[in-house]
Amino acid sequence: MSRKTAALAALRGLFPGVEAGFGLAEAAEGGALCPGETAGTPGRVVPQREVEFIAGRMAARAAMADLGLPPQAVPRGADRAPIWPEGLCGSLTHTGGLALAVVMRQGAASPGIDLEPAEDLPPEVIPAILTRAERLWAARQPRPGLAARLVFVAKEAGYKAQYPLSRSLLGFQEAEFEPGGPGEFRLRLLRAAGPLPQGFTFGGRFSTSGEFLFAGALLPALTQEGCPCSGAA
C-alpha cells in the first residue's frame, strides 16, 4: 500500500459513518491556486510555505470532489483560518510533504484534523503542552514520548474543530485530553470558549499509519439557542 493510499484510509477512519469528503495531496505534485487564494503577503512568503499552502488547497478541492461537489476556492482569512465556500465547513493539515483535508456540509458538525510525524514529542516541550493529568497518563504508556505526541495531535484537531464556533484560540493548558476506547479520545475544555462552556467535552479518534499520527475531532452542530446540542461527537 502506498503512502498516499494508507494516509487517505487513515483519514477516512477518523470519521466513521459521517457524510464527508476526504482529500489528500503531496506537496511535490504542485498545483495551481484559485483566484483569491494566497499564502500570505506577495514577495514575503517563503517558498516552502507557499508549496505547503498549495498542497492544502489541492487537498481541499480533492475533498470537495469526494463529496460530489465542484472545486472551489478556499481563501485564507485575516486570522489565517480557511474561509470555506458557502454551505461547507472543513479542516486542513499538512506535514512531511503531505496535506490532508476533510469537508462537510455546514450545519452537520464542525470537524478538525491534525497530522504529525509518529515520533516522540521532545521532552523539553512536554510540560508546556500536556497538563499534569496528561503527563501521568503518557508516563504509563509503553512509549511515553509517542503518547505525548498523540496528546498534542488530538489537541490540535480539537482546537481546529472548536474554532469556527468559538473564534477562541485555546492554549495547550486550556483543554485536557481524556483517553477513551481503542482509537478514541475526548477533549474537555478547562475554560469557556465562546458558546462552549467550561467543562464541555467532545470526541475524536486517532490512528497511526507508517510514519504519521492522525487525529480527527468532531464538534456537534449548534442548537437554535446557539449552544451545542450535545457533548458527544
Contacts in CASP RR format, 6 or more apart in sequence:
PFRMAT RR
TARGET T0000
AUTHOR 0000-0000-0000
METHOD contacts of the structure
MODEL  1
MSRKTAALAALRGLFPGVEAGFGLAEAAEGGALCPGETAGTPGRVVPQRE
VEFIAGRMAARAAMADLGLPPQAVPRGADRAPIWPEGLCGSLTHTGGLAL
AVVMRQGAASPGIDLEPAEDLPPEVIPAILTRAERLWAARQPRPGLAARL
VFVAKEAGYKAQYPLSRSLLGFQEAEFEPGGPGEFRLRLLRAAGPLPQGF
TFGGRFSTSGEFLFAGALLPALTQEGCPCSGAA
1 9 0 8 1.000
3 98 0 8 1.000
3 210 0 8 1.000
3 211 0 8 1.000
4 24 0 8 1.000
4 26 0 8 1.000
4 98 0 8 1.000
6 209 0 8 1.000
6 210 0 8 1.000
7 24 0 8 1.000
7 98 0 8 1.000
7 100 0 8 1.000
7 115 0 8 1.000
7 209 0 8 1.000
7 212 0 8 1.000
7 214 0 8 1.000
8 22 0 8 1.000
8 23 0 8 1.000
8 24 0 8 1.000
8 100 0 8 1.000
9 209 0 8 1.000
10 207 0 8 1.000
10 208 0 8 1.000
10 209 0 8 1.000
10 212 0 8 1.000
10 214 0 8 1.000
11 22 0 8 1.000
11 23 0 8 1.000
11 24 0 8 1.000
11 100 0 8 1.000
11 102 0 8 1.000
11 113 0 8 1.000
11 214 0 8 1.000
12 22 0 8 1.000
13 205 0 8 1.000
13 207 0 8 1.000
14 102 0 8 1.000
14 113 0 8 1.000
14 204 0 8 1.000
14 205 0 8 1.000
14 206 0 8 1.000
14 207 0 8 1.000
14 214 0 8 1.000
14 215 0 8 1.000
14 216 0 8 1.000
15 102 0 8 1.000
15 111 0 8 1.000
15 205 0 8 1.000
15 216 0 8 1.000
15 218 0 8 1.000
16 205 0 8 1.000
18 104 0 8 1.000
18 108 0 8 1.000
18 109 0 8 1.000
18 218 0 8 1.000
19 67 0 8 1.000
19 104 0 8 1.000
19 105 0 8 1.000
19 108 0 8 1.000
20 63 0 8 1.000
20 67 0 8 1.000
20 102 0 8 1.000
20 103 0 8 1.000
20 104 0 8 1.000
20 111 0 8 1.000
21 63 0 8 1.000
21 64 0 8 1.000
21 66 0 8 1.000
21 67 0 8 1.000
21 102 0 8 1.000
21 103 0 8 1.000
21 104 0 8 1.000
22 62 0 8 1.000
22 63 0 8 1.000
22 66 0 8 1.000
22 100 0 8 1.000
22 101 0 8 1.000
22 102 0 8 1.000
22 103 0 8 1.000
23 59 0 8 1.000
23 60 0 8 1.000
23 62 0 8 1.000
23 63 0 8 1.000
23 66 0 8 1.000
23 100 0 8 1.000
23 101 0 8 1.000
23 102 0 8 1.000
24 59 0 8 1.000
24 62 0 8 1.000
24 98 0 8 1.000
24 99 0 8 1.000
24 100 0 8 1.000
24 101 0 8 1.000
25 55 0 8 1.000
25 56 0 8 1.000
25 58 0 8 1.000
25 59 0 8 1.000
25 62 0 8 1.000
25 98 0 8 1.000
25 99 0 8 1.000
26 55 0 8 1.000
26 97 0 8 1.000
26 98 0 8 1.000
26 99 0 8 1.000
27 51 0 8 1.000
27 52 0 8 1.000
27 54 0 8 1.000
27 55 0 8 1.000
27 94 0 8 1.000
27 96 0 8 1.000
27 97 0 8 1.000
27 98 0 8 1.000
27 99 0 8 1.000
28 97 0 8 1.000
29 55 0 8 1.000
29 58 0 8 1.000
30 51 0 8 1.000
30 54 0 8 1.000
30 55 0 8 1.000
30 58 0 8 1.000
31 54 0 8 1.000
31 58 0 8 1.000
32 54 0 8 1.000
33 53 0 8 1.000
33 54 0 8 1.000
33 57 0 8 1.000
33 73 0 8 1.000
34 57 0 8 1.000
34 71 0 8 1.000
34 72 0 8 1.000
34 73 0 8 1.000
34 74 0 8 1.000
35 73 0 8 1.000
36 73 0 8 1.000
36 75 0 8 1.000
37 53 0 8 1.000
37 57 0 8 1.000
37 73 0 8 1.000
37 74 0 8 1.000
37 75 0 8 1.000
37 76 0 8 1.000
38 45 0 8 1.000
38 75 0 8 1.000
38 76 0 8 1.000
39 45 0 8 1.000
39 49 0 8 1.000
39 50 0 8 1.000
39 52 0 8 1.000
39 53 0 8 1.000
39 54 0 8 1.000
39 76 0 8 1.000
40 53 0 8 1.000
40 76 0 8 1.000
45 53 0 8 1.000
52 94 0 8 1.000
52 97 0 8 1.000
52 99 0 8 1.000
53 76 0 8 1.000
55 94 0 8 1.000
55 97 0 8 1.000
55 98 0 8 1.000
55 99 0 8 1.000
56 92 0 8 1.000
56 94 0 8 1.000
56 99 0 8 1.000
56 101 0 8 1.000
57 73 0 8 1.000
57 74 0 8 1.000
58 99 0 8 1.000
59 92 0 8 1.000
59 94 0 8 1.000
59 99 0 8 1.000
59 100 0 8 1.000
59 101 0 8 1.000
60 74 0 8 1.000
60 82 0 8 1.000
60 90 0 8 1.000
60 92 0 8 1.000
60 101 0 8 1.000
60 103 0 8 1.000
61 71 0 8 1.000
61 72 0 8 1.000
61 74 0 8 1.000
62 101 0 8 1.000
63 90 0 8 1.000
63 101 0 8 1.000
63 102 0 8 1.000
63 103 0 8 1.000
64 70 0 8 1.000
64 71 0 8 1.000
64 72 0 8 1.000
64 88 0 8 1.000
64 103 0 8 1.000
65 71 0 8 1.000
66 103 0 8 1.000
67 103 0 8 1.000
67 104 0 8 1.000
67 105 0 8 1.000
69 88 0 8 1.000
69 103 0 8 1.000
72 85 0 8 1.000
73 85 0 8 1.000
74 82 0 8 1.000
74 83 0 8 1.000
74 84 0 8 1.000
74 85 0 8 1.000
74 92 0 8 1.000
75 82 0 8 1.000
75 83 0 8 1.000
76 82 0 8 1.000
76 83 0 8 1.000
77 83 0 8 1.000
79 167 0 8 1.000
81 163 0 8 1.000
81 164 0 8 1.000
82 90 0 8 1.000
82 91 0 8 1.000
82 92 0 8 1.000
84 90 0 8 1.000
84 103 0 8 1.000
84 106 0 8 1.000
86 106 0 8 1.000
87 105 0 8 1.000
87 106 0 8 1.000
88 103 0 8 1.000
88 104 0 8 1.000
88 105 0 8 1.000
88 106 0 8 1.000
89 103 0 8 1.000
89 104 0 8 1.000
89 105 0 8 1.000
89 106 0 8 1.000
89 107 0 8 1.000
89 110 0 8 1.000
89 111 0 8 1.000
89 164 0 8 1.000
90 101 0 8 1.000
90 102 0 8 1.000
90 103 0 8 1.000
90 104 0 8 1.000
90 110 0 8 1.000
90 111 0 8 1.000
90 112 0 8 1.000
91 101 0 8 1.000
91 102 0 8 1.000
91 111 0 8 1.000
91 112 0 8 1.000
91 113 0 8 1.000
91 157 0 8 1.000
91 160 0 8 1.000
91 161 0 8 1.000
92 99 0 8 1.000
92 100 0 8 1.000
92 101 0 8 1.000
92 113 0 8 1.000
93 99 0 8 1.000
93 100 0 8 1.000
93 101 0 8 1.000
93 113 0 8 1.000
93 114 0 8 1.000
93 115 0 8 1.000
93 156 0 8 1.000
93 160 0 8 1.000
94 100 0 8 1.000
94 115 0 8 1.000
95 115 0 8 1.000
95 116 0 8 1.000
95 117 0 8 1.000
95 212 0 8 1.000
96 117 0 8 1.000
98 115 0 8 1.000
98 212 0 8 1.000
100 113 0 8 1.000
100 115 0 8 1.000
100 214 0 8 1.000
101 113 0 8 1.000
102 111 0 8 1.000
102 112 0 8 1.000
102 113 0 8 1.000
102 216 0 8 1.000
104 111 0 8 1.000
107 221 0 8 1.000
107 222 0 8 1.000
108 221 0 8 1.000
109 218 0 8 1.000
109 219 0 8 1.000
109 220 0 8 1.000
109 221 0 8 1.000
109 233 0 8 1.000
110 161 0 8 1.000
110 162 0 8 1.000
110 164 0 8 1.000
110 165 0 8 1.000
110 218 0 8 1.000
110 219 0 8 1.000
110 221 0 8 1.000
111 160 0 8 1.000
111 161 0 8 1.000
111 216 0 8 1.000
111 217 0 8 1.000
111 218 0 8 1.000
111 219 0 8 1.000
112 157 0 8 1.000
112 158 0 8 1.000
112 160 0 8 1.000
112 161 0 8 1.000
112 216 0 8 1.000
112 217 0 8 1.000
112 218 0 8 1.000
113 157 0 8 1.000
113 160 0 8 1.000
113 214 0 8 1.000
113 215 0 8 1.000
113 216 0 8 1.000
113 217 0 8 1.000
114 153 0 8 1.000
114 154 0 8 1.000
114 156 0 8 1.000
114 157 0 8 1.000
114 158 0 8 1.000
114 160 0 8 1.000
114 214 0 8 1.000
114 215 0 8 1.000
114 216 0 8 1.000
115 153 0 8 1.000
115 212 0 8 1.000
115 213 0 8 1.000
115 214 0 8 1.000
116 149 0 8 1.000
116 152 0 8 1.000
116 153 0 8 1.000
116 156 0 8 1.000
116 212 0 8 1.000
116 213 0 8 1.000
117 149 0 8 1.000
117 211 0 8 1.000
117 212 0 8 1.000
117 213 0 8 1.000
118 146 0 8 1.000
118 149 0 8 1.000
118 208 0 8 1.000
118 210 0 8 1.000
118 211 0 8 1.000
118 212 0 8 1.000
118 213 0 8 1.000
119 146 0 8 1.000
119 149 0 8 1.000
120 143 0 8 1.000
120 144 0 8 1.000
120 145 0 8 1.000
120 146 0 8 1.000
120 148 0 8 1.000
120 149 0 8 1.000
121 129 0 8 1.000
121 145 0 8 1.000
121 146 0 8 1.000
121 148 0 8 1.000
121 149 0 8 1.000
121 151 0 8 1.000
121 152 0 8 1.000
123 145 0 8 1.000
126 135 0 8 1.000
126 138 0 8 1.000
126 145 0 8 1.000
126 148 0 8 1.000
127 135 0 8 1.000
128 172 0 8 1.000
128 173 0 8 1.000
129 148 0 8 1.000
129 151 0 8 1.000
129 152 0 8 1.000
129 155 0 8 1.000
129 172 0 8 1.000
130 138 0 8 1.000
130 148 0 8 1.000
130 151 0 8 1.000
130 152 0 8 1.000
130 172 0 8 1.000
130 177 0 8 1.000
131 173 0 8 1.000
131 176 0 8 1.000
131 190 0 8 1.000
133 176 0 8 1.000
134 148 0 8 1.000
134 151 0 8 1.000
134 176 0 8 1.000
134 177 0 8 1.000
135 148 0 8 1.000
137 147 0 8 1.000
137 151 0 8 1.000
137 177 0 8 1.000
137 179 0 8 1.000
138 144 0 8 1.000
138 145 0 8 1.000
138 147 0 8 1.000
138 148 0 8 1.000
138 151 0 8 1.000
141 147 0 8 1.000
146 213 0 8 1.000
149 213 0 8 1.000
150 206 0 8 1.000
150 213 0 8 1.000
150 215 0 8 1.000
151 177 0 8 1.000
152 172 0 8 1.000
153 206 0 8 1.000
153 213 0 8 1.000
153 214 0 8 1.000
153 215 0 8 1.000
154 177 0 8 1.000
154 185 0 8 1.000
154 187 0 8 1.000
154 204 0 8 1.000
154 206 0 8 1.000
154 215 0 8 1.000
154 216 0 8 1.000
154 217 0 8 1.000
155 172 0 8 1.000
155 175 0 8 1.000
155 177 0 8 1.000
155 187 0 8 1.000
156 215 0 8 1.000
157 204 0 8 1.000
157 215 0 8 1.000
157 216 0 8 1.000
157 217 0 8 1.000
158 175 0 8 1.000
158 187 0 8 1.000
158 202 0 8 1.000
158 204 0 8 1.000
158 215 0 8 1.000
158 216 0 8 1.000
158 217 0 8 1.000
158 219 0 8 1.000
159 169 0 8 1.000
159 170 0 8 1.000
159 171 0 8 1.000
159 175 0 8 1.000
160 217 0 8 1.000
161 202 0 8 1.000
161 216 0 8 1.000
161 217 0 8 1.000
161 218 0 8 1.000
161 219 0 8 1.000
162 168 0 8 1.000
162 170 0 8 1.000
162 189 0 8 1.000
162 193 0 8 1.000
162 196 0 8 1.000
162 202 0 8 1.000
162 219 0 8 1.000
163 169 0 8 1.000
165 194 0 8 1.000
165 195 0 8 1.000
165 196 0 8 1.000
165 219 0 8 1.000
165 222 0 8 1.000
165 228 0 8 1.000
166 193 0 8 1.000
166 194 0 8 1.000
166 195 0 8 1.000
166 196 0 8 1.000
167 194 0 8 1.000
168 193 0 8 1.000
168 194 0 8 1.000
170 189 0 8 1.000
170 191 0 8 1.000
170 193 0 8 1.000
173 190 0 8 1.000
174 189 0 8 1.000
174 190 0 8 1.000
174 191 0 8 1.000
174 193 0 8 1.000
175 187 0 8 1.000
175 188 0 8 1.000
175 189 0 8 1.000
175 190 0 8 1.000
176 187 0 8 1.000
176 188 0 8 1.000
176 190 0 8 1.000
177 185 0 8 1.000
177 186 0 8 1.000
177 187 0 8 1.000
178 185 0 8 1.000
178 186 0 8 1.000
178 187 0 8 1.000
178 188 0 8 1.000
178 201 0 8 1.000
179 185 0 8 1.000
180 186 0 8 1.000
183 205 0 8 1.000
183 206 0 8 1.000
183 207 0 8 1.000
184 203 0 8 1.000
184 204 0 8 1.000
184 205 0 8 1.000
184 206 0 8 1.000
185 203 0 8 1.000
185 204 0 8 1.000
185 205 0 8 1.000
185 206 0 8 1.000
185 215 0 8 1.000
186 201 0 8 1.000
186 202 0 8 1.000
186 203 0 8 1.000
186 204 0 8 1.000
187 201 0 8 1.000
187 202 0 8 1.000
187 203 0 8 1.000
187 204 0 8 1.000
187 217 0 8 1.000
188 199 0 8 1.000
188 200 0 8 1.000
188 201 0 8 1.000
189 196 0 8 1.000
189 197 0 8 1.000
189 198 0 8 1.000
189 199 0 8 1.000
189 200 0 8 1.000
189 201 0 8 1.000
190 198 0 8 1.000
190 199 0 8 1.000
191 198 0 8 1.000
192 198 0 8 1.000
195 222 0 8 1.000
195 226 0 8 1.000
195 227 0 8 1.000
195 228 0 8 1.000
196 228 0 8 1.000
197 227 0 8 1.000
200 228 0 8 1.000
200 231 0 8 1.000
201 231 0 8 1.000
201 232 0 8 1.000
202 217 0 8 1.000
202 218 0 8 1.000
202 219 0 8 1.000
202 220 0 8 1.000
202 228 0 8 1.000
202 231 0 8 1.000
202 232 0 8 1.000
202 233 0 8 1.000
203 217 0 8 1.000
203 218 0 8 1.000
203 232 0 8 1.000
203 233 0 8 1.000
204 215 0 8 1.000
204 216 0 8 1.000
204 217 0 8 1.000
204 218 0 8 1.000
204 233 0 8 1.000
205 215 0 8 1.000
205 216 0 8 1.000
206 213 0 8 1.000
206 214 0 8 1.000
206 215 0 8 1.000
206 216 0 8 1.000
207 213 0 8 1.000
207 214 0 8 1.000
208 214 0 8 1.000
217 233 0 8 1.000
218 233 0 8 1.000
219 228 0 8 1.000
219 233 0 8 1.000
220 228 0 8 1.000
220 229 0 8 1.000
220 230 0 8 1.000
220 231 0 8 1.000
220 232 0 8 1.000
220 233 0 8 1.000
221 228 0 8 1.000
221 229 0 8 1.000
222 228 0 8 1.000
222 229 0 8 1.000
223 229 0 8 1.000
END
